[in-house]
């Protein structure tokens, strides 16, 4: 029997989670036509509902119990928008064990724990989608996996961190000091506060792990995070 709708649970309602919900709200009819049935945000879990958001939710959509969202038998897909690898890893693992498909853009999670998560997803015949973890709106992971499946890729080169690209461009073209440009990048939303993951190379290393593992056709994330960080530091 065909489903009448697809129900989604979102874990985390910060910038990423709110953006996800907003996209579903603004494009509900377009998504319905393309999918064939309505895709409904049933529940959103967050630990702090006092913070103001630009996206409105009905009271029955809000909860502070992420485990309840994962265990809800009506929910088909879990979207992880928490970030990091602590609670996010545990919740994604729990979602897969509960038979939920998972979508995440958490590059650190995939780079550090991708192998174990994909093992569970494969065992459960579930999708673990992570297209947004590298490049954001730039389609790169799916083309690597599908469009270039018959090609032998020997090298991947590119700028994978927008924050450092912005900072270095400003310093080079305008002769400005690092601290000044970093502060500007933070004010404009290009850099996090603190910016450690970007400016110390961790963000790029996570992306290198993911790109290399897909491009070179390995069944697991063969490059350790430390290997990828070294590659990022020594690459020309």
Rosetta blueprint (number, residue, H / E / L):
1 X L
2 X L
3 X L
4 X L
5 X E
6 X E
7 X E
8 X E
9 X E
10 X E
11 X E
12 X L
13 X L
14 X L
15 X H
16 X H
17 X H
18 X H
19 X H
20 X H
21 X H
22 X H
23 X H
24 X H
25 X H
26 X H
27 X L
28 X H
29 X H
30 X H
31 X H
32 X H
33 X H
34 X H
35 X H
36 X L
37 X L
38 X E
39 X E
40 X E
41 X E
42 X E
43 X E
44 X E
45 X E
46 X L
47 X L
48 X L
49 X L
50 X L
51 X L
52 X L
53 X L
54 X L
55 X L
56 X L
57 X L
58 X L
59 X H
60 X H
61 X H
62 X E
63 X E
64 X L
65 X L
66 X H
67 X H
68 X H
69 X H
70 X H
71 X H
72 X L
73 X L
74 X L
75 X L
76 X L
77 X E
78 X E
79 X E
80 X E
81 X L
82 X L
83 X L
84 X L
85 X L
86 X L
87 X H
88 X H
89 X H
90 X H
91 X H
92 X H
93 X H
94 X H
95 X H
96 X H
97 X H
98 X L
99 X L
100 X L
101 X E
102 X E
103 X E
104 X E
105 X L
106 X L
107 X H
108 X H
109 X H
110 X H
111 X H
112 X H
113 X H
114 X H
115 X H
116 X H
117 X H
118 X H
119 X H
120 X H
121 X H
122 X H
123 X H
124 X H
125 X L
126 X L
127 X L
128 X E
129 X E
130 X L
131 X H
132 X H
133 X H
134 X L
135 X L
136 X L
137 X L
138 X L
139 X L
140 X L
141 X H
142 X H
143 X H
144 X H
145 X H
146 X H
147 X H
148 X L
149 X L
150 X L
151 X L
152 X L
153 X L
154 X L
155 X L
156 X L
157 X L
158 X L
159 X L
160 X L
161 X L
162 X H
163 X H
164 X H
165 X H
166 X H
167 X H
168 X H
169 X H
170 X H
171 X H
172 X H
173 X H
174 X H
175 X L
176 X L
177 X L
178 X H
179 X H
180 X H
181 X H
182 X H
183 X H
184 X H
185 X H
186 X H
187 X H
188 X L
189 X L
190 X L
191 X L
192 X L
193 X L
194 X L
195 X L
196 X H
197 X H
198 X H
199 X H
200 X L
201 X L
202 X H
203 X H
204 X H
205 X H
206 X H
207 X H
208 X H
209 X H
210 X H
211 X H
212 X H
213 X H
214 X H
215 X H
216 X L
217 X L
218 X L
219 X L
220 X L
221 X L
222 X L
223 X L
224 X L
225 X H
226 X H
227 X H
228 X H
229 X H
230 X H
231 X H
232 X H
233 X H
234 X H
235 X L
236 X L
